[in-house]
Amino acid sequence: MVNAVENQPPHHVVIVGGGFGGLYAAKALAKAAVKVTLIDKRNFHLFQPLLYQVATGTVSPADISSPLRSVLSKSKNTRVLLGEVSDINPKAQEVIVGNEAIPYDSLIVATGAKHSYFGKDEWEDFAPGLKTVEDAIEMRRRIFMAFEAAEKEKDPEIRRAWLTFVIVGAGPTGVELAGAIAELAYHTLKEDFRTIDTSEAQILLLEGLDRVLPPFAPQLSQEAEASLNSLGVRVQTKTLVTNIEGDMVTMKQGEEIKQIAAKTVLWAAGVKASPMGKVLAERTGAELDRAGRVVVEPDLSVGDYSNIFVVGDLAHFAHENGRPLPAVAPVAMQEGEYVASLIKQRVQGKKIPGFNYVDRGSLAVIGQHHAVVDLRFIKLRGSLAWLFWLFVHIYFLIGFNNKTVVMTQWIWNYFTRNSGARLITGKEEFIYVKREQSNGYHPSVKNREVAKV
């Protein structure tokens, strides 16, 4: 006689989001006695730590992306669905994708975050952030179009504005963007133009706090700032951006208000949770923090719903020292793997302790031979840190092909200083702005009619 338990369907785990948290959870469940459904609105996993290299023409989007179906092809218990979850019904244990309700026994939400303009969403027209492939391609278009426009411009003031690049926010993304643009202007593109001298470009990195890379040890922040200065980047700390409009950036330094004309402004100053946080709050009563992240329990579950988990950038986990874990890839990876382990143990009727993040350190690259690495037990800077950064990022790239392509591209760039992905793509549109100092237009990413003022 067949045991009744054997006739029950396997425990169904639904994962929403194929970023680091969701993908690492799915991979950890590959050989478990469960059924897994991974849902993402994109068909690929994006290695976001290298997205700035797409924005600056070092690598192509495909080099840092891997198809989810390919990554999980050997996980026979896993189904990948292309779609966007619009709602969750915790009582019925269903997620809504289009017109379909997909049941779950355990739900893992890993939908990440996007850039935040701190209530000034209109700034996005003039200062794109960097979270998606489309963001990176738009940044790449603006950066390289700036040099092209400067090459044709006869007015010296307007040309100077085209050759001025402002990066708002000096966290890892801002520092890496500033260093990469400096490499472009002062080395890679130096012999490519005839009318302009690209080494006359101004790269300004603005930070509201008193040092760059605030999460790092103070001595490494100082080292990073020194490296940026040596590359030609002008670092301005204790500087708050109060307005971005057209080609004019307004900033406050102490009591002093300054303005600078810059055709290219890039945003790296903050993030806010994906809209799924609000959905979870409405459906489960979960608490949200100021950035819209879901406040989770020690086991990463949500309030009274012990079978709903939030991992990665969407989760506010502050059970270790009272401060939420940072929105970085290692946190998402470890959280995804932890929840997978917890579910496997629950299926077997076992329990495990709450989540404990193991901080293995922080690292940021500034330019060729310039990086800082904080491994807690040792701090590295300069060429050794740069080599360590290269190794770590190659190691964690998903897929053998990606590792080979990116490594080959980096070796080529190292010896030639010639980035091979400097394509200007995308439709260029303009918002006309009333500006005495400008030539009357500014590129925009939005699909809108040209509006004359």
C-alpha positions in Angstrom: 0.0 0.0 0.0 1.4 3.4 -1.0 2.0 5.9 1.8 -0.4 8.8 1.6 2.5 11.3 2.0 4.1 10.0 -1.1 1.0 11.0 -3.1 1.3 14.6 -2.1 2.7 17.1 -4.6 6.2 18.4 -3.8 6.6 21.6 -1.7 6.3 24.4 -4.2 8.8 27.3 -3.9 8.0 30.4 -6.0 10.8 32.9 -6.4 10.1 36.4 -7.7 13.2 38.0 -9.2 16.3 36.6 -10.8 18.9 38.9 -9.3 21.5 37.7 -6.9 19.1 36.8 -4.1 16.6 35.0 -6.2 19.1 33.2 -8.4 21.3 32.0 -5.5 18.1 30.7 -3.8 17.1 28.8 -6.9 20.6 27.3 -7.4 20.7 26.2 -3.7 17.3 24.4 -4.2 18.5 22.6 -7.4 18.7 19.2 -5.8 16.2 19.6 -3.1 12.9 17.6 -2.9 10.9 20.6 -3.9 9.4 22.2 -7.0 10.8 25.6 -7.9 9.3 28.4 -10.1 11.5 31.4 -10.8 9.6 34.4 -12.2 11.3 37.4 -13.6 10.3 40.2 -16.1 13.7 39.7 -17.7 15.0 36.5 -19.2 18.5 37.1 -17.9 20.5 37.6 -14.7 22.5 40.8 -14.7 25.8 41.1 -12.9 25.2 44.6 -11.6 28.6 45.3 -10.1 30.0 45.6 -13.6 27.2 47.6 -15.0 29.3 50.8 -14.8 31.7 49.2 -17.3 28.8 48.9 -19.8 28.1 52.6 -19.2 31.7 53.6 -20.0 32.2 51.3 -23.0 34.5 48.7 -21.5 32.3 45.7 -21.9 29.0 44.9 -23.7 25.7 44.2 -21.9 25.8 40.5 -23.0 29.2 40.1 -21.4 27.7 40.6 -17.9 24.4 38.9 -18.5 23.4 35.3 -18.5 20.1 33.8 -19.6 18.2 32.4 -16.6 17.1 29.3 -18.4 20.7 28.5 -19.3 22.0 29.1 -15.8 19.3 26.8 -14.4 19.0 24.3 -17.2 20.5 21.5 -15.1 18.1 22.2 -12.2 15.4 19.8 -13.3 13.1 20.7 -10.5 13.1 24.4 -11.6 10.8 26.2 -14.0 11.6 29.6 -15.3 8.7 31.9 -16.2 9.0 35.2 -18.1 6.5 37.6 -16.5 5.9 40.3 -13.9 4.2 39.6 -10.6 1.6 42.3 -10.1 0.0 41.1 -6.8 0.2 38.6 -4.0 -2.6 36.8 -2.1 -1.0 35.5 1.1 -4.2 33.8 2.4 -4.7 31.9 -0.8 -0.9 31.5 -1.2 -0.9 32.7 -4.8 1.1 35.2 -6.8 -0.6 37.0 -9.8 1.3 37.0 -13.1 -0.8 38.6 -15.8 -4.2 36.8 -15.7 -2.7 33.7 -14.0 -2.6 32.9 -10.3 0.4 30.7 -9.4 0.1 28.8 -6.1 3.0 28.5 -3.7 3.9 26.8 -0.5 6.9 29.1 0.2 7.4 32.5 -1.5 10.7 34.3 -1.9 10.5 37.9 -3.0 13.8 39.3 -4.4 12.8 42.1 -6.7 15.6 44.5 -5.6 15.6 48.2 -5.7 16.0 51.2 -8.1 17.6 54.5 -7.9 16.0 57.2 -5.7 16.0 60.9 -6.2 14.8 61.7 -2.7 11.5 63.1 -3.8 12.9 64.9 -6.9 11.9 62.4 -9.5 11.9 65.1 -12.2 15.7 65.0 -12.0 15.7 61.6 -13.7 15.3 63.4 -17.0 18.6 65.1 -16.6 20.5 62.6 -14.4 20.0 58.9 -15.1 20.8 56.3 -12.5 22.4 52.9 -13.0 20.4 49.8 -12.2 19.4 48.2 -15.5 21.0 47.4 -18.9 18.9 50.2 -20.4 20.2 52.6 -17.8 23.8 51.7 -18.7 23.2 52.0 -22.4 21.6 55.4 -21.9 24.6 56.5 -19.8 27.0 55.2 -22.4 25.1 57.2 -25.1 25.2 60.4 -23.1 28.9 60.1 -22.2 30.1 59.4 -25.7 27.6 61.9 -27.3 29.1 64.6 -25.0 32.5 64.2 -26.7 31.0 64.1 -30.1 28.9 67.2 -29.5 32.0 69.0 -28.1 34.0 68.1 -31.2 31.4 70.1 -33.3 30.8 72.9 -30.9 32.3 76.3 -31.7 31.2 78.2 -28.6 33.9 77.6 -25.9 31.4 77.9 -23.0 29.0 75.4 -24.5 32.0 73.1 -25.4 33.1 73.3 -21.8 29.6 72.3 -20.6 29.7 69.3 -22.9 33.1 68.3 -21.5 31.9 68.6 -17.9 30.7 65.4 -16.2 29.0 65.5 -12.8 28.5 62.3 -10.8 26.2 62.7 -7.8 27.1 60.3 -5.0 30.5 58.9 -4.0 29.6 55.4 -3.0 31.2 52.5 -4.9 29.1 53.1 -8.1 29.9 56.8 -8.2 33.6 56.3 -7.5 33.8 53.6 -10.2 32.0 55.7 -12.7 34.1 58.8 -12.0 37.4 56.8 -12.3 36.2 55.1 -15.6 35.2 58.4 -17.2 38.6 59.9 -16.2 40.3 56.9 -17.9 38.3 57.6 -21.0 38.9 61.3 -21.2 42.5 61.4 -20.2 43.8 58.2 -21.9 41.4 56.1 -24.1 40.0 59.0 -26.2 42.9 61.3 -26.1 44.1 60.6 -29.7 40.6 60.1 -31.2 39.4 63.7 -31.8 40.9 66.6 -33.8 39.1 69.7 -32.6 38.9 69.1 -28.9 41.4 68.0 -26.3 39.6 65.4 -24.3 42.0 65.8 -21.4 40.4 69.2 -20.8 37.3 67.4 -19.6 36.2 68.1 -16.0 34.9 65.2 -13.9 33.3 66.2 -10.7 32.3 63.7 -8.0 29.9 65.2 -5.5 29.2 63.6 -2.0 27.0 64.9 0.7 29.0 63.3 3.5 32.5 64.2 4.6 34.3 61.5 2.6 34.0 59.2 -0.4 33.1 55.5 0.1 31.4 56.2 3.4 31.0 52.4 4.3 34.7 51.8 4.0 37.4 52.4 6.7 38.4 56.1 6.8 42.0 55.4 5.7 40.7 53.6 2.6 38.3 56.5 1.8 41.3 58.8 2.0 43.3 56.5 -0.3 40.4 56.3 -2.8 40.1 60.1 -2.8 43.8 60.5 -3.4 43.6 58.0 -6.3 40.7 59.9 -7.8 42.6 63.1 -7.6 45.6 61.6 -9.3 43.3 60.5 -12.1 42.1 64.0 -12.6 38.7 63.7 -10.8 37.6 66.7 -8.7 36.1 65.4 -5.5 33.8 67.7 -3.6 32.5 66.3 -0.3 30.0 67.9 2.1 28.2 69.0 -1.0 24.4 68.7 -1.4 22.7 68.9 -4.8 19.7 71.1 -4.5 18.6 71.3 -8.1 19.3 69.7 -11.5 17.6 71.4 -14.5 18.7 71.4 -18.1 22.5 71.7 -18.2 22.7 73.4 -14.8 23.5 71.7 -11.5 22.9 73.7 -8.3 24.7 72.6 -5.1 25.1 73.7 -1.6 28.5 73.7 0.3 27.9 74.8 3.8 26.1 78.1 3.4 27.4 78.7 -0.1 25.3 78.0 -3.2 27.1 77.2 -6.4 26.1 76.4 -9.9 28.0 74.6 -12.7 27.0 74.0 -16.3 27.3 70.4 -17.2 25.6 68.6 -20.1 26.2 65.1 -18.5 25.0 64.5 -15.0 24.9 60.9 -13.7 23.1 59.8 -10.6 24.7 57.4 -8.0 23.3 58.9 -4.8 20.6 56.6 -3.5 18.2 53.7 -3.9 14.6 52.9 -3.1 12.9 49.6 -2.9 10.9 48.1 -5.8 7.1 48.6 -5.9 6.7 45.0 -4.6 7.6 46.3 -1.1 4.4 48.3 -1.1 2.4 45.3 -2.3 3.8 43.2 0.5 3.0 45.9 3.0 -0.6 46.2 1.8 -1.2 42.4 1.7 0.6 41.3 4.8 0.8 44.3 7.0 4.6 44.3 6.8 6.4 47.4 8.0 8.4 49.4 5.5 11.4 51.6 6.2 11.9 55.1 4.7 13.3 53.6 1.5 10.3 51.3 1.1 12.2 48.1 2.1 10.4 45.4 4.0 11.3 45.0 7.6 11.9 41.2 8.0 12.1 38.8 10.9 15.4 37.1 11.9 14.7 34.3 9.5 13.9 36.8 6.7 10.2 36.0 6.8 7.5 38.7 6.8 5.5 39.4 9.9 2.9 36.7 10.6 3.5 34.9 7.3 6.3 32.5 8.1 6.3 31.1 4.5 6.9 34.5 2.8 10.5 35.6 2.7 12.2 38.8 1.4 15.9 38.8 0.4 18.3 41.2 -1.2 17.9 44.9 -1.7 14.2 44.8 -0.8 14.9 43.4 2.7 15.5 45.6 5.8 17.4 43.2 8.1 18.7 44.9 11.2 18.9 42.0 13.7 22.7 41.9 14.2 23.7 45.4 15.3 20.6 47.5 14.9 21.7 48.8 11.4 20.2 47.4 8.2 22.5 45.3 6.0 23.8 47.2 3.0 22.2 46.7 -0.4 25.2 44.8 -2.0 25.4 41.6 -3.9 27.1 39.5 -1.1 24.2 40.2 1.2 21.7 39.1 -1.4 23.6 35.9 -2.2 23.9 34.8 1.4 20.3 35.6 2.1 19.1 33.7 -0.9 21.2 30.6 0.1 20.0 30.9 3.7 16.3 30.9 2.8 16.8 27.9 0.5 18.5 26.1 3.4 15.7 27.0 5.7 13.0 25.7 3.3 14.9 22.4 2.8 15.1 21.9 6.6 11.4 22.8 7.1 10.4 20.2 4.4 12.2 17.7 6.6 10.5 18.9 9.8 13.7 20.6 11.0 14.6 24.1 12.1 17.7 26.3 11.7 18.8 29.5 13.5 18.1 32.9 12.2 20.1 34.5 9.4 23.6 35.6 10.2 25.5 37.7 7.6 29.2 37.0 7.2 30.9 40.2 6.1 33.9 39.2 4.0 34.8 42.8 3.2 34.2 45.6 0.7 36.0 46.6 -2.5 35.9 49.3 -5.1 37.9 50.0 -8.2 38.9 53.5 -9.1 40.9 53.0 -12.3 43.7 51.0 -13.7 46.0 50.0 -10.8 43.8 51.9 -8.4 41.4 50.1 -6.0 40.7 49.7 -2.3 39.8 46.5 -0.6 38.7 46.1 3.0 38.8 42.5 4.1 38.4 43.4 7.8 41.6 41.4 8.8 43.6 43.2 6.1 43.2 46.4 4.0 44.6 46.6 0.5 45.2 49.6 -1.8 46.8 50.3 -5.2 47.8 47.6 -7.6 47.4 44.7 -5.3 43.9 45.7 -4.4 43.2 46.2 -8.2 44.3 42.7 -9.0 42.2 41.3 -6.1 39.2 43.2 -7.4 39.7 41.7 -10.9 39.9 38.2 -9.5 36.8 38.5 -7.3 34.6 39.9 -10.1 35.7 37.3 -12.6 35.1 34.6 -10.0 31.5 35.6 -9.3 30.5 36.2 -12.9 27.8 33.8 -13.9 28.7 31.4 -16.7 32.1 30.3 -18.1 31.6 32.2 -21.4 31.1 35.5 -19.6 34.2 35.0 -17.5 36.3 34.2 -20.5 35.0 37.2 -22.6 35.3 39.7 -19.8 38.8 38.6 -18.8 39.9 38.7 -22.4 38.4 42.2 -22.8 40.1 43.4 -19.7 43.5 42.1 -20.8 43.1 43.8 -24.2 42.1 47.1 -22.5 45.0 46.9 -20.1 47.6 46.7 -22.9 45.9 49.0 -25.4 43.8 51.3 -23.2 41.2 50.8 -26.0 37.7 50.1 -24.8 35.9 48.0 -27.4 32.2 48.7 -26.7 32.0 52.4 -27.3 28.8 52.2 -29.3 26.4 55.1 -29.3 22.9 53.5 -29.5 19.4 54.5 -28.6 17.2 57.3 -29.9 18.3 60.7 -29.0 15.6 63.1 -28.0 15.6 66.5 -26.5 13.9 68.6 -23.9 14.3 72.3 -24.7 15.2 74.4 -21.7 15.4 78.1 -21.2 19.0 78.6 -20.4 21.1 81.7 -21.2 24.3 79.8 -20.8 23.3 76.8 -23.0 22.5 76.2 -26.6 18.9 75.5 -25.7 18.6 71.8 -25.5 19.4 68.8 -23.3 19.2 65.1 -24.1 16.5 63.1 -22.4 15.8 59.5 -22.0 12.0 60.0 -21.9 9.7 59.4 -24.9 8.1 62.8 -25.1 7.4 65.5 -27.7 10.0 68.3 -28.1 8.7 71.1 -25.9 9.8 74.6 -26.8 9.9 77.1 -23.9 
